[in-house]
Amino acid sequence: METEKSKKEFFNIIKERRCFLDHFENYKVKISDSDNFEKENLIGIYKIRQYSAVRTGNNKLSQEIGALILDLEKYQENKLKLVSLLGKKYYGIFYLSENLDKVIGYLEQEIDEDKFN
């Protein structure tokens, strides 16, 4: 993806929404180069994932996905960009607006980085 914004700039946009994040240097930032993230498709995918979470009794995940779905439904445009963050005990996926200036929605979890790699 061609962009003038650096990974640090994307991290700072995300940090505005998730203030508890540590310093940029403590995370691996990956910016998807795909332009295939369409709002309606994501909503459909996450509704299926939410249903699966409910069926398996994972109410916390179901609520988090529900919040993401609401955020996606409020978004006025159709295209989104994906940025992921990986830290020592943290993984988050963030959907940013098409022009990459604000976080539309996200999912995150605590992880063991050694098991993630």
N, CA, C and O atoms as a Tinker XYZ file with bonds, in Angstrom:
   468  protein
     1  N      0.849000   -1.180000    0.000000    73     2
     2  CA     0.000000    0.000000    0.000000    64     1     3
     3  C      0.890000    1.238000    0.000000    63     2     4     5
     4  O      1.751000    1.384000    0.868000    81     3
     5  N      0.695000    2.100000   -0.935000    73     3     6
     6  CA     1.460000    3.331000   -1.003000    64     5     7
     7  C      0.800000    4.367000   -0.103000    63     6     8     9
     8  O     -0.366000    4.715000   -0.290000    81     7
     9  N      1.547000    4.847000    0.862000    73     7    10
    10  CA     1.039000    5.878000    1.752000    64     9    11
    11  C      2.210000    6.659000    2.321000    63    10    12    13
    12  O      3.305000    6.122000    2.486000    81    11
    13  N      1.977000    7.914000    2.617000    73    11    14
    14  CA     3.026000    8.739000    3.183000    64    13    15
    15  C      3.077000    8.605000    4.695000    63    14    16    17
    16  O      4.063000    8.979000    5.330000    81    15
    17  N      2.013000    8.071000    5.262000    73    15    18
    18  CA     1.982000    7.942000    6.716000    64    17    19
    19  C      2.853000    6.778000    7.156000    63    18    20    21
    20  O      2.847000    5.716000    6.535000    81    19
    21  N      3.576000    6.979000    8.194000    73    19    22
    22  CA     4.434000    5.926000    8.702000    64    21    23
    23  C      3.655000    5.034000    9.672000    63    22    24    25
    24  O      2.560000    5.383000   10.114000    81    23
    25  N      4.233000    3.894000    9.990000    73    23    26
    26  CA     3.617000    2.994000   10.964000    64    25    27
    27  C      3.407000    3.710000   12.297000    63    26    28    29
    28  O      2.419000    3.470000   12.991000    81    27
    29  N      4.322000    4.570000   12.640000    73    27    30
    30  CA     4.196000    5.313000   13.899000    64    29    31
    31  C      2.976000    6.238000   13.873000    63    30    32    33
    32  O      2.284000    6.380000   14.881000    81    31
    33  N      2.717000    6.853000   12.747000    73    31    34
    34  CA     1.534000    7.718000   12.630000    64    33    35
    35  C      0.255000    6.906000   12.788000    63    34    36    37
    36  O     -0.685000    7.358000   13.443000    81    35
    37  N      0.204000    5.696000   12.187000    73    35    38
    38  CA    -0.972000    4.841000   12.349000    64    37    39
    39  C     -1.125000    4.423000   13.811000    63    38    40    41
    40  O     -2.233000    4.406000   14.348000    81    39
    41  N     -0.014000    4.090000   14.439000    73    39    42
    42  CA    -0.050000    3.722000   15.850000    64    41    43
    43  C     -0.627000    4.867000   16.682000    63    42    44    45
    44  O     -1.445000    4.632000   17.571000    81    43
    45  N     -0.216000    6.087000   16.404000    73    43    46
    46  CA    -0.709000    7.240000   17.159000    64    45    47
    47  C     -2.204000    7.468000   16.936000    63    46    48    49
    48  O     -2.905000    7.884000   17.859000    81    47
    49  N     -2.695000    7.206000   15.742000    73    47    50
    50  CA    -4.141000    7.307000   15.481000    64    49    51
    51  C     -4.881000    6.271000   16.320000    63    50    52    53
    52  O     -5.916000    6.569000   16.917000    81    51
    53  N     -4.347000    5.058000   16.361000    73    51    54
    54  CA    -4.961000    3.995000   17.160000    64    53    55
    55  C     -4.876000    4.326000   18.644000    63    54    56    57
    56  O     -5.829000    4.095000   19.388000    81    55
    57  N     -3.752000    4.860000   19.073000    73    55    58
    58  CA    -3.560000    5.183000   20.495000    64    57    59
    59  C     -4.547000    6.261000   20.969000    63    58    60    61
    60  O     -4.887000    6.303000   22.152000    81    59
    61  N     -4.999000    7.115000   20.079000    73    59    62
    62  CA    -6.020000    8.097000   20.454000    64    61    63
    63  C     -7.282000    7.395000   20.938000    63    62    64    65
    64  O     -7.956000    7.885000   21.844000    81    63
    65  N     -7.606000    6.252000   20.339000    73    63    66
    66  CA    -8.805000    5.493000   20.695000    64    65    67
    67  C     -8.538000    4.513000   21.844000    63    66    68    69
    68  O     -9.416000    4.279000   22.675000    81    67
    69  N     -7.337000    3.945000   21.892000    73    67    70
    70  CA    -6.965000    2.958000   22.911000    64    69    71
    71  C     -5.799000    3.523000   23.712000    63    70    72    73
    72  O     -4.651000    3.122000   23.526000    81    71
    73  N     -6.108000    4.455000   24.601000    73    71    74
    74  CA    -5.099000    5.244000   25.320000    64    73    75
    75  C     -4.149000    4.405000   26.174000    63    74    76    77
    76  O     -3.036000    4.842000   26.468000    81    75
    77  N     -4.569000    3.220000   26.567000    73    75    78
    78  CA    -3.735000    2.396000   27.446000    64    77    79
    79  C     -2.521000    1.796000   26.741000    63    78    80    81
    80  O     -1.631000    1.270000   27.409000    81    79
    81  N     -2.461000    1.860000   25.424000    73    79    82
    82  CA    -1.343000    1.268000   24.706000    64    81    83
    83  C     -0.032000    1.913000   25.137000    63    82    84    85
    84  O      0.031000    3.109000   25.421000    81    83
    85  N      0.992000    1.104000   25.177000    73    83    86
    86  CA     2.322000    1.529000   25.593000    64    85    87
    87  C      2.979000    2.327000   24.466000    63    86    88    89
    88  O      2.285000    2.933000   23.649000    81    87
    89  N      4.290000    2.330000   24.421000    73    87    90
    90  CA     5.038000    3.081000   23.416000    64    89    91
    91  C      5.116000    2.316000   22.094000    63    90    92    93
    92  O      5.133000    1.085000   22.080000    81    91
    93  N      5.161000    3.044000   21.004000    73    91    94
    94  CA     5.217000    2.495000   19.654000    64    93    95
    95  C      6.269000    1.394000   19.517000    63    94    96    97
    96  O      6.022000    0.372000   18.877000    81    95
    97  N      7.425000    1.602000   20.110000    73    95    98
    98  CA     8.536000    0.668000   19.971000    64    97    99
    99  C      8.209000   -0.721000   20.527000    63    98   100   101
   100  O      8.905000   -1.685000   20.208000    81    99
   101  N      7.174000   -0.839000   21.343000    73    99   102
   102  CA     6.811000   -2.110000   21.969000    64   101   103
   103  C      5.830000   -2.931000   21.135000    63   102   104   105
   104  O      5.327000   -3.952000   21.604000    81   103
   105  N      5.554000   -2.501000   19.914000    73   103   106
   106  CA     4.576000   -3.179000   19.070000    64   105   107
   107  C      5.103000   -3.398000   17.661000    63   106   108   109
   108  O      5.905000   -2.622000   17.143000    81   107
   109  N      4.631000   -4.470000   17.066000    73   107   110
   110  CA     4.817000   -4.679000   15.636000    64   109   111
   111  C      3.543000   -4.164000   14.979000    63   110   112   113
   112  O      2.442000   -4.557000   15.364000    81   111
   113  N      3.686000   -3.299000   14.004000    73   111   114
   114  CA     2.548000   -2.704000   13.319000    64   113   115
   115  C      2.533000   -3.225000   11.892000    63   114   116   117
   116  O      3.527000   -3.126000   11.173000    81   115
   117  N      1.395000   -3.781000   11.488000    73   115   118
   118  CA     1.257000   -4.267000   10.112000    64   117   119
   119  C      0.070000   -3.555000    9.475000    63   118   120   121
   120  O     -1.026000   -3.519000   10.035000    81   119
   121  N      0.306000   -3.000000    8.318000    73   119   122
   122  CA    -0.729000   -2.294000    7.572000    64   121   123
   123  C     -1.082000   -3.150000    6.365000    63   122   124   125
   124  O     -0.223000   -3.439000    5.532000    81   123
   125  N     -2.328000   -3.551000    6.268000    73   123   126
   126  CA    -2.740000   -4.390000    5.145000    64   125   127
   127  C     -2.665000   -3.601000    3.853000    63   126   128   129
   128  O     -3.026000   -2.425000    3.804000    81   127
   129  N     -2.195000   -4.258000    2.816000    73   127   130
   130  CA    -2.133000   -3.589000    1.522000    64   129   131
   131  C     -3.337000   -3.940000    0.657000    63   130   132   133
   132  O     -3.379000   -3.611000   -0.529000    81   131
   133  N     -4.313000   -4.609000    1.261000    73   131   134
   134  CA    -5.518000   -4.999000    0.537000    64   133   135
   135  C     -6.544000   -3.866000    0.538000    63   134   136   137
   136  O     -6.689000   -3.136000    1.518000    81   135
   137  N     -7.240000   -3.741000   -0.570000    73   135   138
   138  CA    -8.340000   -2.779000   -0.654000    64   137   139
   139  C     -9.685000   -3.504000   -0.644000    63   138   140   141
   140  O    -10.695000   -2.952000   -1.080000    81   139
   141  N     -9.694000   -4.723000   -0.154000    73   139   142
   142  CA   -10.888000   -5.556000   -0.227000    64   141   143
   143  C    -11.759000   -5.529000    1.019000    63   142   144   145
   144  O    -12.666000   -6.353000    1.134000    81   143
   145  N    -11.528000   -4.630000    1.945000    73   143   146
   146  CA   -12.316000   -4.572000    3.160000    64   145   147
   147  C    -13.513000   -3.650000    2.944000    63   146   148   149
   148  O    -13.409000   -2.430000    3.070000    81   147
   149  N    -14.645000   -4.257000    2.620000    73   147   150
   150  CA   -15.869000   -3.502000    2.404000    64   149   151
   151  C    -16.770000   -3.649000    3.622000    63   150   152   153
   152  O    -16.907000   -4.733000    4.190000    81   151
   153  N    -17.370000   -2.549000    4.001000    73   151   154
   154  CA   -18.172000   -2.491000    5.217000    64   153   155
   155  C    -19.228000   -3.589000    5.263000    63   154   156   157
   156  O    -19.302000   -4.313000    6.256000    81   155
   157  N    -20.027000   -3.735000    4.247000    73   155   158
   158  CA   -21.124000   -4.709000    4.275000    64   157   159
   159  C    -20.612000   -6.143000    4.385000    63   158   160   161
   160  O    -21.213000   -6.959000    5.084000    81   159
   161  N    -19.524000   -6.456000    3.712000    73   159   162
   162  CA   -18.943000   -7.788000    3.808000    64   161   163
   163  C    -18.439000   -8.058000    5.224000    63   162   164   165
   164  O    -18.666000   -9.136000    5.774000    81   163
   165  N    -17.749000   -7.066000    5.816000    73   163   166
   166  CA   -17.249000   -7.228000    7.175000    64   165   167
   167  C    -18.388000   -7.416000    8.168000    63   166   168   169
   168  O    -18.294000   -8.241000    9.076000    81   167
   169  N    -19.456000   -6.655000    7.998000    73   167   170
   170  CA   -20.605000   -6.794000    8.895000    64   169   171
   171  C    -21.160000   -8.216000    8.808000    63   170   172   173
   172  O    -21.467000   -8.824000    9.834000    81   171
   173  N    -21.288000   -8.742000    7.605000    73   171   174
   174  CA   -21.785000  -10.110000    7.434000    64   173   175
   175  C    -20.873000  -11.139000    8.087000    63   174   176   177
   176  O    -21.343000  -12.047000    8.774000    81   175
   177  N    -19.578000  -10.997000    7.875000    73   175   178
   178  CA   -18.604000  -11.924000    8.460000    64   177   179
   179  C    -18.673000  -11.870000    9.983000    63   178   180   181
   180  O    -18.691000  -12.908000   10.644000    81   179
   181  N    -18.711000  -10.665000   10.536000    73   179   182
   182  CA   -18.701000  -10.544000   11.994000    64   181   183
   183  C    -20.033000  -10.957000   12.625000    63   182   184   185
   184  O    -20.053000  -11.372000   13.783000    81   183
   185  N    -21.128000  -10.855000   11.904000    73   183   186
   186  CA   -22.394000  -11.373000   12.437000    64   185   187
   187  C    -22.328000  -12.897000   12.565000    63   186   188   189
   188  O    -22.839000  -13.468000   13.529000    81   187
   189  N    -21.695000  -13.549000   11.587000    73   187   190
   190  CA   -21.515000  -15.003000   11.668000    64   189   191
   191  C    -20.592000  -15.353000   12.833000    63   190   192   193
   192  O    -20.870000  -16.289000   13.584000    81   191
   193  N    -19.512000  -14.619000   12.987000    73   191   194
   194  CA   -18.580000  -14.874000   14.098000    64   193   195
   195  C    -19.239000  -14.612000   15.447000    63   194   196   197
   196  O    -18.976000  -15.318000   16.420000    81   195
   197  N    -20.093000  -13.600000   15.499000    73   195   198
   198  CA   -20.797000  -13.322000   16.747000    64   197   199
   199  C    -21.745000  -14.467000   17.083000    63   198   200   201
   200  O    -21.827000  -14.886000   18.238000    81   199
   201  N    -22.450000  -14.969000   16.095000    73   199   202
   202  CA   -23.350000  -16.102000   16.303000    64   201   203
   203  C    -22.560000  -17.314000   16.814000    63   202   204   205
   204  O    -23.011000  -18.005000   17.727000    81   203
   205  N    -21.395000  -17.572000   16.235000    73   203   206
   206  CA   -20.542000  -18.679000   16.676000    64   205   207
   207  C    -20.088000  -18.475000   18.118000    63   206   208   209
   208  O    -20.059000  -19.422000   18.904000    81   207
   209  N    -19.738000  -17.254000   18.459000    73   207   210
   210  CA   -19.314000  -16.964000   19.831000    64   209   211
   211  C    -20.453000  -17.212000   20.817000    63   210   212   213
   212  O    -20.227000  -17.739000   21.906000    81   211
   213  N    -21.666000  -16.838000   20.442000    73   211   214
   214  CA   -22.835000  -17.074000   21.304000    64   213   215
   215  C    -23.049000  -18.572000   21.475000    63   214   216   217
   216  O    -23.285000  -19.044000   22.587000    81   215
   217  N    -22.969000  -19.311000   20.392000    73   215   218
   218  CA   -23.186000  -20.771000   20.444000    64   217   219
   219  C    -22.168000  -21.488000   21.306000    63   218   220   221
   220  O    -22.488000  -22.501000   21.928000    81   219
   221  N    -20.934000  -20.975000   21.352000    73   219   222
   222  CA   -19.904000  -21.613000   22.171000    64   221   223
   223  C    -19.841000  -21.040000   23.582000    63   222   224   225
   224  O    -18.987000  -21.433000   24.376000    81   223
   225  N    -20.737000  -20.119000   23.892000    73   223   226
   226  CA   -20.793000  -19.551000   25.235000    64   225   227
   227  C    -19.767000  -18.474000   25.515000    63   226   228   229
   228  O    -19.540000  -18.130000   26.675000    81   227
   229  N    -19.146000  -17.937000   24.489000    73   227   230
   230  CA   -18.153000  -16.884000   24.673000    64   229   231
   231  C    -18.848000  -15.526000   24.614000    63   230   232   233
   232  O    -18.792000  -14.825000   23.604000    81   231
   233  N    -19.500000  -15.173000   25.714000    73   231   234
   234  CA   -20.294000  -13.943000   25.753000    64   233   235
   235  C    -19.438000  -12.687000   25.634000    63   234   236   237
   236  O    -19.867000  -11.696000   25.043000    81   235
   237  N    -18.230000  -12.724000   26.194000    73   235   238
   238  CA   -17.350000  -11.553000   26.106000    64   237   239
   239  C    -17.007000  -11.264000   24.649000    63   238   240   241
   240  O    -17.107000  -10.123000   24.197000    81   239
   241  N    -16.602000  -12.303000   23.914000    73   239   242
   242  CA   -16.282000  -12.115000   22.503000    64   241   243
   243  C    -17.506000  -11.662000   21.722000    63   242   244   245
   244  O    -17.402000  -10.802000   20.847000    81   243
   245  N    -18.656000  -12.230000   22.030000    73   243   246
   246  CA   -19.891000  -11.842000   21.354000    64   245   247
   247  C    -20.180000  -10.350000   21.550000    63   246   248   249
   248  O    -20.577000   -9.664000   20.608000    81   247
   249  N    -19.983000   -9.859000   22.758000    73   247   250
   250  CA   -20.215000   -8.435000   23.033000    64   249   251
   251  C    -19.211000   -7.558000   22.295000    63   250   252   253
   252  O    -19.570000   -6.505000   21.767000    81   251
   253  N    -17.942000   -7.995000   22.257000    73   251   254
   254  CA   -16.920000   -7.218000   21.552000    64   253   255
   255  C    -17.213000   -7.159000   20.056000    63   254   256   257
   256  O    -17.075000   -6.110000   19.426000    81   255
   257  N    -17.614000   -8.287000   19.501000    73   255   258
   258  CA   -17.957000   -8.312000   18.074000    64   257   259
   259  C    -19.198000   -7.459000   17.822000    63   258   260   261
   260  O    -19.274000   -6.764000   16.810000    81   259
   261  N    -20.173000   -7.507000   18.738000    73   259   262
   262  CA   -21.368000   -6.675000   18.603000    64   261   263
   263  C    -21.023000   -5.197000   18.561000    63   262   264   265
   264  O    -21.600000   -4.443000   17.778000    81   263
   265  N    -20.073000   -4.777000   19.408000    73   263   266
   266  CA   -19.639000   -3.372000   19.404000    64   265   267
   267  C    -18.957000   -3.028000   18.079000    63   266   268   269
   268  O    -19.162000   -1.941000   17.539000    81   267
   269  N    -18.147000   -3.951000   17.556000    73   267   270
   270  CA   -17.500000   -3.716000   16.267000    64   269   271
   271  C    -18.541000   -3.583000   15.163000    63   270   272   273
   272  O    -18.432000   -2.699000   14.313000    81   271
   273  N    -19.545000   -4.451000   15.168000    73   271   274
   274  CA   -20.609000   -4.391000   14.152000    64   273   275
   275  C    -21.314000   -3.038000   14.203000    63   274   276   277
   276  O    -21.567000   -2.432000   13.162000    81   275
   277  N    -21.629000   -2.565000   15.400000    73   275   278
   278  CA   -22.287000   -1.250000   15.531000    64   277   279
   279  C    -21.410000   -0.137000   14.977000    63   278   280   281
   280  O    -21.895000    0.760000   14.288000    81   279
   281  N    -20.113000   -0.199000   15.282000    73   279   282
   282  CA   -19.190000    0.815000   14.754000    64   281   283
   283  C    -19.138000    0.774000   13.231000    63   282   284   285
   284  O    -19.126000    1.817000   12.577000    81   283
   285  N    -19.107000   -0.432000   12.667000    73   283   286
   286  CA   -19.081000   -0.564000   11.208000    64   285   287
   287  C    -20.370000   -0.041000   10.589000    63   286   288   289
   288  O    -20.335000    0.605000    9.541000    81   287
   289  N    -21.500000   -0.310000   11.218000    73   287   290
   290  CA   -22.783000    0.148000   10.686000    64   289   291
   291  C    -22.891000    1.672000   10.698000    63   290   292   293
   292  O    -23.563000    2.250000    9.844000    81   291
   293  N    -22.241000    2.320000   11.651000    73   291   294
   294  CA   -22.267000    3.788000   11.734000    64   293   295
   295  C    -21.372000    4.452000   10.687000    63   294   296   297
   296  O    -21.587000    5.608000   10.325000    81   295
   297  N    -20.386000    3.727000   10.213000    73   295   298
   298  CA   -19.419000    4.261000    9.256000    64   297   299
   299  C    -20.137000    4.616000    7.956000    63   298   300   301
   300  O    -20.858000    3.785000    7.403000    81   299
   301  N    -19.951000    5.822000    7.471000    73   299   302
   302  CA   -20.685000    6.329000    6.314000    64   301   303
   303  C    -20.124000    5.864000    4.972000    63   302   304   305
   304  O    -20.853000    5.812000    3.982000    81   303
   305  N    -18.846000    5.527000    4.933000    73   303   306
   306  CA   -18.221000    5.101000    3.681000    64   305   307
   307  C    -18.330000    3.582000    3.540000    63   306   308   309
   308  O    -18.916000    2.918000    4.395000    81   307
   309  N    -17.769000    3.033000    2.465000    73   307   310
   310  CA   -17.847000    1.593000    2.235000    64   309   311
   311  C    -16.526000    0.864000    2.461000    63   310   312   313
   312  O    -16.528000   -0.267000    2.947000    81   311
   313  N    -15.417000    1.477000    2.125000    73   311   314
   314  CA   -14.109000    0.827000    2.210000    64   313   315
   315  C    -13.435000    1.130000    3.548000    63   314   316   317
   316  O    -13.585000    2.215000    4.109000    81   315
   317  N    -12.688000    0.139000    4.040000    73   315   318
   318  CA   -11.913000    0.293000    5.261000    64   317   319
   319  C    -10.524000   -0.274000    5.049000    63   318   320   321
   320  O    -10.303000   -1.089000    4.152000    81   319
   321  N     -9.595000    0.161000    5.877000    73   319   322
   322  CA    -8.223000   -0.341000    5.871000    64   321   323
   323  C     -7.975000   -1.056000    7.193000    63   322   324   325
   324  O     -8.523000   -0.680000    8.229000    81   323
   325  N     -7.138000   -2.096000    7.140000    73   323   326
   326  CA    -6.841000   -2.896000    8.317000    64   325   327
   327  C     -5.418000   -2.647000    8.797000    63   326   328   329
   328  O     -4.472000   -2.683000    8.010000    81   327
   329  N     -5.276000   -2.397000   10.087000    73   327   330
   330  CA    -3.974000   -2.262000   10.724000    64   329   331
   331  C     -3.988000   -3.192000   11.935000    63   330   332   333
   332  O     -4.940000   -3.189000   12.716000    81   331
   333  N     -2.932000   -3.983000   12.087000    73   331   334
   334  CA    -2.848000   -4.860000   13.253000    64   333   335
   335  C     -1.660000   -4.464000   14.112000    63   334   336   337
   336  O     -0.634000   -4.003000   13.613000    81   335
   337  N     -1.825000   -4.656000   15.421000    73   335   338
   338  CA    -0.764000   -4.389000   16.392000    64   337   339
   339  C     -0.479000   -5.667000   17.154000    63   338   340   341
   340  O     -1.400000   -6.372000   17.568000    81   339
   341  N      0.785000   -5.962000   17.337000    73   339   342
   342  CA     1.194000   -7.106000   18.129000    64   341   343
   343  C      2.207000   -6.635000   19.154000    63   342   344   345
   344  O      3.256000   -6.090000   18.811000    81   343
   345  N      1.875000   -6.856000   20.415000    73   343   346
   346  CA     2.783000   -6.535000   21.503000    64   345   347
   347  C      3.091000   -7.795000   22.287000    63   346   348   349
   348  O      2.644000   -8.881000   21.920000    81   347
   349  N      3.838000   -7.663000   23.343000    73   347   350
   350  CA     4.250000   -8.826000   24.130000    64   349   351
   351  C      3.049000   -9.583000   24.682000    63   350   352   353
   352  O      3.057000  -10.814000   24.701000    81   351
   353  N      2.030000   -8.879000   25.125000    73   351   354
   354  CA     0.839000   -9.514000   25.694000    64   353   355
   355  C     -0.448000   -9.000000   25.048000    63   354   356   357
   356  O     -1.522000   -9.089000   25.644000    81   355
   357  N     -0.342000   -8.468000   23.845000    73   355   358
   358  CA    -1.481000   -7.791000   23.233000    64   357   359
   359  C     -1.530000   -8.049000   21.732000    63   358   360   361
   360  O     -0.500000   -8.053000   21.058000    81   359
   361  N     -2.743000   -8.264000   21.215000    73   359   362
   362  CA    -2.967000   -8.306000   19.779000    64   361   363
   363  C     -4.263000   -7.567000   19.487000    63   362   364   365
   364  O     -5.281000   -7.813000   20.134000    81   363
   365  N     -4.229000   -6.674000   18.526000    73   363   366
   366  CA    -5.428000   -5.945000   18.137000    64   365   367
   367  C     -5.503000   -5.775000   16.639000    63   366   368   369
   368  O     -4.493000   -5.554000   15.970000    81   367
   369  N     -6.725000   -5.882000   16.115000    73   367   370
   370  CA    -6.954000   -5.540000   14.717000    64   369   371
   371  C     -7.856000   -4.322000   14.704000    63   370   372   373
   372  O     -8.856000   -4.262000   15.420000    81   371
   373  N     -7.500000   -3.375000   13.900000    73   371   374
   374  CA    -8.184000   -2.092000   13.851000    64   373   375
   375  C     -8.594000   -1.795000   12.423000    63   374   376   377
   376  O     -7.792000   -1.910000   11.496000    81   375
   377  N     -9.844000   -1.414000   12.255000    73   375   378
   378  CA   -10.334000   -0.985000   10.954000    64   377   379
   379  C    -10.315000    0.531000   10.945000    63   378   380   381
   380  O    -10.970000    1.174000   11.765000    81   379
   381  N     -9.568000    1.095000   10.022000    73   379   382
   382  CA    -9.451000    2.535000    9.889000    64   381   383
   383  C    -10.266000    3.002000    8.697000    63   382   384   385
   384  O    -10.545000    2.238000    7.772000    81   383
   385  N    -10.639000    4.266000    8.739000    73   383   386
   386  CA   -11.381000    4.847000    7.629000    64   385   387
   387  C    -10.560000    4.729000    6.348000    63   386   388   389
   388  O     -9.344000    4.539000    6.387000    81   387
   389  N    -11.232000    4.843000    5.240000    73   387   390
   390  CA   -10.577000    4.668000    3.944000    64   389   391
   391  C     -9.388000    5.603000    3.764000    63   390   392   393
   392  O     -8.392000    5.228000    3.145000    81   391
   393  N     -9.482000    6.814000    4.300000    73   391   394
   394  CA    -8.361000    7.751000    4.173000    64   393   395
   395  C     -7.386000    7.655000    5.352000    63   394   396   397
   396  O     -6.495000    8.492000    5.496000    81   395
   397  N     -7.564000    6.621000    6.201000    73   395   398
   398  CA    -6.629000    6.277000    7.272000    64   397   399
   399  C     -6.454000    7.366000    8.322000    63   398   400   401
   400  O     -5.359000    7.528000    8.861000    81   399
   401  N     -7.509000    8.110000    8.623000    73   399   402
   402  CA    -7.356000    9.179000    9.605000    64   401   403
   403  C     -8.071000    8.928000   10.928000    63   402   404   405
   404  O     -7.919000    9.715000   11.862000    81   403
   405  N     -8.870000    7.816000   11.031000    73   403   406
   406  CA    -9.489000    7.520000   12.318000    64   405   407
   407  C     -9.876000    6.048000   12.399000    63   406   408   409
   408  O    -10.109000    5.383000   11.390000    81   407
   409  N     -9.934000    5.565000   13.640000    73   407   410
   410  CA   -10.323000    4.183000   13.892000    64   409   411
   411  C    -11.842000    4.097000   13.832000    63   410   412   413
   412  O    -12.543000    4.863000   14.494000    81   411
   413  N    -12.344000    3.157000   13.031000    73   411   414
   414  CA   -13.783000    2.926000   12.930000    64   413   415
   415  C    -14.209000    1.865000   13.945000    63   414   416   417
   416  O    -15.227000    2.027000   14.618000    81   415
   417  N    -13.447000    0.794000   14.059000    73   415   418
   418  CA   -13.749000   -0.268000   15.005000    64   417   419
   419  C    -12.546000   -1.162000   15.194000    63   418   420   421
   420  O    -11.561000   -1.064000   14.462000    81   419
   421  N    -12.634000   -2.049000   16.197000    73   419   422
   422  CA   -11.485000   -2.895000   16.505000    64   421   423
   423  C    -11.918000   -4.121000   17.309000    63   422   424   425
   424  O    -13.006000   -4.165000   17.883000    81   423
   425  N    -11.027000   -5.114000   17.327000    73   423   426
   426  CA   -11.097000   -6.266000   18.216000    64   425   427
   427  C     -9.702000   -6.431000   18.792000    63   426   428   429
   428  O     -8.709000   -6.216000   18.097000    81   427
   429  N     -9.625000   -6.811000   20.058000    73   427   430
   430  CA    -8.321000   -6.970000   20.681000    64   429   431
   431  C     -8.386000   -8.057000   21.736000    63   430   432   433
   432  O     -9.458000   -8.425000   22.218000    81   431
   433  N     -7.196000   -8.565000   22.086000    73   431   434
   434  CA    -7.131000   -9.579000   23.122000    64   433   435
   435  C     -5.742000   -9.621000   23.726000    63   434   436   437
   436  O     -4.768000   -9.178000   23.116000    81   435
   437  N     -5.664000  -10.161000   24.938000    73   435   438
   438  CA    -4.376000  -10.427000   25.556000    64   437   439
   439  C     -3.872000  -11.750000   25.003000    63   438   440   441
   440  O     -4.639000  -12.695000   24.817000    81   439
   441  N     -2.577000  -11.803000   24.743000    73   439   442
   442  CA    -1.991000  -13.019000   24.154000    64   441   443
   443  C     -0.638000  -13.304000   24.785000    63   442   444   445
   444  O     -0.097000  -12.490000   25.534000    81   443
   445  N     -0.111000  -14.463000   24.471000    73   443   446
   446  CA     1.268000  -14.813000   24.768000    64   445   447
   447  C      1.997000  -14.749000   23.436000    63   446   448   449
   448  O      1.802000  -15.609000   22.577000    81   447
   449  N      2.830000  -13.740000   23.261000    73   447   450
   450  CA     3.483000  -13.498000   21.974000    64   449   451
   451  C      4.253000  -14.723000   21.495000    63   450   452   453
   452  O      4.299000  -14.986000   20.293000    81   451
   453  N      4.859000  -15.476000   22.411000    73   451   454
   454  CA     5.621000  -16.655000   22.013000    64   453   455
   455  C      4.724000  -17.682000   21.338000    63   454   456   457
   456  O      5.144000  -18.325000   20.375000    81   455
   457  N      3.521000  -17.845000   21.815000    73   455   458
   458  CA     2.577000  -18.790000   21.211000    64   457   459
   459  C      1.990000  -18.227000   19.920000    63   458   460   461
   460  O      1.615000  -18.991000   19.030000    81   459
   461  N      1.906000  -16.916000   19.806000    73   459   462
   462  CA     1.332000  -16.270000   18.637000    64   461   463
   463  C      2.226000  -16.449000   17.421000    63   462   464   465
   464  O      1.738000  -16.669000   16.313000    81   463
   465  N      3.538000  -16.355000   17.628000    73   463   466
   466  CA     4.487000  -16.473000   16.523000    64   465   467
   467  C      4.534000  -17.893000   16.132000    63   466   468
   468  O      5.267000  -18.256000   15.213000    81   467
